[in-house]
Amino acid sequence: MTAYEEMIQHTATPHAPWYVVPADHKWFARLVVAAALVETLRGLGVDYPTPDPARRRELAKIKAALERVK
């Protein structure tokens, strides 16, 4: 266990951290991974691009066409 802890301490960085995820219960492991992903994505501070009016019209046409497909 000491080697495991030392490896994590010496290889984790702020840019590339390690996450220790308990795997005794799948639902909890998945919850921990999802929370880490959400936290990381929020920390990126990115926004969705804002499409110009012409692109919005084009996307509306595409959406309407897809909604007609059954």
C-alpha positions in Angstrom: 0.0 0.0 0.0 2.9 2.4 0.7 4.2 2.0 -2.9 0.7 2.8 -4.2 0.4 5.9 -2.1 3.9 7.1 -3.0 3.2 6.6 -6.7 0.1 8.7 -6.5 1.9 11.4 -4.5 4.8 11.6 -6.9 2.9 11.5 -10.2 -0.2 13.6 -9.5 0.0 17.2 -10.6 -2.4 20.1 -10.6 -2.5 19.8 -14.4 -3.0 16.0 -14.3 -4.4 14.8 -11.0 -5.1 11.3 -9.9 -8.5 10.4 -8.6 -8.7 7.4 -6.2 -12.1 5.9 -6.8 -13.4 3.2 -4.5 -14.8 0.3 -6.5 -16.6 -1.7 -3.8 -20.0 -0.5 -5.1 -20.5 0.2 -8.8 -23.1 2.9 -8.3 -20.8 4.8 -5.9 -17.8 4.5 -8.1 -19.8 5.8 -11.1 -21.0 8.7 -8.9 -17.4 9.6 -7.9 -16.3 9.5 -11.5 -19.2 11.6 -12.7 -18.6 14.2 -10.0 -14.9 14.4 -10.9 -15.8 14.9 -14.6 -18.4 17.6 -13.8 -16.0 19.5 -11.5 -13.2 19.3 -14.1 -15.4 20.5 -17.0 -16.8 23.4 -14.9 -13.2 24.3 -14.0 -12.3 24.7 -17.7 -14.4 27.9 -17.8 -15.5 27.5 -21.4 -18.8 28.7 -22.9 -20.7 27.3 -25.8 -20.2 29.3 -29.0 -23.0 31.8 -29.9 -24.2 31.1 -33.4 -25.0 34.0 -35.7 -28.6 34.5 -37.0 -27.9 32.7 -40.3 -26.5 29.6 -38.5 -29.5 29.6 -36.1 -31.9 29.5 -39.1 -29.8 26.7 -40.6 -29.9 24.7 -37.4 -33.7 25.3 -37.0 -34.2 23.8 -40.5 -32.0 20.8 -39.7 -33.9 20.3 -36.4 -37.3 20.4 -38.2 -36.1 17.9 -40.8 -34.9 15.5 -38.1 -38.1 15.8 -36.1 -40.1 14.8 -39.3 -38.1 11.5 -39.5 -39.8 8.7 -37.8 
